[in-house]
Amino acid sequence: MGVSQVLLGFAGLTAGIAVIGNLPVTWFMSAEKATLKYLEKSRLQTIETNPRTFNAKELWKDNGTVIMAVRRPG
């Protein structure tokens, strides 16, 4: 096997990995919906000088609330 065949094989392997690595994740797995039971156990932290940590259930204990959960990439 010559050097050119090895380099060609390596280039093909690299291109294949690049293609597979950039496919949309939704092709392989679907997003799960957050249940109320899961959300109420979430730990939240305020962004003040003295941060306070609490369970998300405390937000809607007395009143209704709207929750938007954003997943940060990385």
Order of alpha helices (4+ residues) and beta strands (2+ residues): alpha-alpha-beta-beta
